[in-house]
Amino acid sequence: MDRLYNWWVSGHEVDHPAGFDPILVLDVFEHAYMVDYGTSERSEYVKAFFANLNWKVVEQRFDESKARRVASRFAI
């Protein structure tokens, strides 16, 4: 299965999906950006995050995740 899922976690300790293999994670809770951007500049933090992504690394993580899933189907 070559699928990507967007998963929103609304709490720090709940809604975490079991068995998922995250390839890209963005923390938008205030603690992640308030020191550098202030409490009202989350959008600037998100823009900076995406401007600095290395999409080759994200693609590599996706490919590695697919390979692990295929290998696990054949595990004894």
Rosetta constraint file for C-alpha pairs under 8 A:
AtomPair CA 1 CA 66 HARMONIC 7.60 0.50
AtomPair CA 2 CA 66 HARMONIC 6.90 0.50
AtomPair CA 7 CA 17 HARMONIC 7.97 0.50
AtomPair CA 8 CA 15 HARMONIC 7.90 0.50
AtomPair CA 9 CA 14 HARMONIC 7.11 0.50
AtomPair CA 9 CA 15 HARMONIC 5.42 0.50
AtomPair CA 9 CA 16 HARMONIC 6.36 0.50
AtomPair CA 10 CA 14 HARMONIC 7.40 0.50
AtomPair CA 10 CA 15 HARMONIC 6.98 0.50
AtomPair CA 11 CA 15 HARMONIC 6.93 0.50
AtomPair CA 21 CA 65 HARMONIC 6.53 0.50
AtomPair CA 23 CA 58 HARMONIC 6.14 0.50
AtomPair CA 23 CA 61 HARMONIC 5.53 0.50
AtomPair CA 23 CA 62 HARMONIC 6.09 0.50
AtomPair CA 23 CA 65 HARMONIC 7.90 0.50
AtomPair CA 24 CA 58 HARMONIC 6.64 0.50
AtomPair CA 26 CA 49 HARMONIC 7.94 0.50
AtomPair CA 27 CA 32 HARMONIC 6.25 0.50
AtomPair CA 28 CA 32 HARMONIC 6.28 0.50
AtomPair CA 28 CA 33 HARMONIC 7.35 0.50
AtomPair CA 28 CA 42 HARMONIC 7.17 0.50
AtomPair CA 28 CA 46 HARMONIC 7.81 0.50
AtomPair CA 29 CA 33 HARMONIC 7.56 0.50
AtomPair CA 30 CA 34 HARMONIC 5.53 0.50
AtomPair CA 30 CA 39 HARMONIC 6.37 0.50
AtomPair CA 30 CA 42 HARMONIC 7.77 0.50
AtomPair CA 31 CA 35 HARMONIC 7.56 0.50
AtomPair CA 33 CA 37 HARMONIC 5.59 0.50
AtomPair CA 33 CA 38 HARMONIC 6.83 0.50
AtomPair CA 33 CA 39 HARMONIC 7.42 0.50
AtomPair CA 33 CA 42 HARMONIC 6.81 0.50
AtomPair CA 33 CA 45 HARMONIC 6.31 0.50
AtomPair CA 34 CA 38 HARMONIC 4.12 0.50
AtomPair CA 34 CA 39 HARMONIC 4.86 0.50
AtomPair CA 34 CA 40 HARMONIC 7.94 0.50
AtomPair CA 34 CA 41 HARMONIC 7.81 0.50
AtomPair CA 34 CA 42 HARMONIC 7.99 0.50
AtomPair CA 37 CA 41 HARMONIC 5.42 0.50
AtomPair CA 37 CA 42 HARMONIC 7.09 0.50
AtomPair CA 37 CA 44 HARMONIC 7.27 0.50
AtomPair CA 37 CA 45 HARMONIC 6.60 0.50
AtomPair CA 38 CA 42 HARMONIC 7.89 0.50
AtomPair CA 41 CA 45 HARMONIC 6.58 0.50
AtomPair CA 42 CA 46 HARMONIC 6.27 0.50
AtomPair CA 43 CA 47 HARMONIC 6.18 0.50
AtomPair CA 44 CA 48 HARMONIC 6.15 0.50
AtomPair CA 45 CA 49 HARMONIC 6.15 0.50
AtomPair CA 46 CA 50 HARMONIC 6.34 0.50
AtomPair CA 47 CA 51 HARMONIC 6.06 0.50
AtomPair CA 48 CA 52 HARMONIC 6.21 0.50
AtomPair CA 49 CA 53 HARMONIC 6.44 0.50
AtomPair CA 54 CA 58 HARMONIC 6.67 0.50
AtomPair CA 55 CA 59 HARMONIC 6.05 0.50
AtomPair CA 56 CA 60 HARMONIC 6.12 0.50
AtomPair CA 57 CA 61 HARMONIC 6.20 0.50
AtomPair CA 58 CA 62 HARMONIC 6.27 0.50
AtomPair CA 59 CA 63 HARMONIC 6.22 0.50
AtomPair CA 60 CA 64 HARMONIC 6.11 0.50
AtomPair CA 61 CA 65 HARMONIC 6.02 0.50
AtomPair CA 62 CA 66 HARMONIC 6.26 0.50
AtomPair CA 63 CA 67 HARMONIC 6.27 0.50
AtomPair CA 64 CA 68 HARMONIC 6.25 0.50
AtomPair CA 65 CA 69 HARMONIC 6.36 0.50
AtomPair CA 66 CA 70 HARMONIC 6.28 0.50
AtomPair CA 67 CA 71 HARMONIC 6.14 0.50
AtomPair CA 68 CA 72 HARMONIC 6.05 0.50
AtomPair CA 69 CA 73 HARMONIC 6.44 0.50
AtomPair CA 70 CA 74 HARMONIC 7.06 0.50
AtomPair CA 71 CA 75 HARMONIC 6.49 0.50
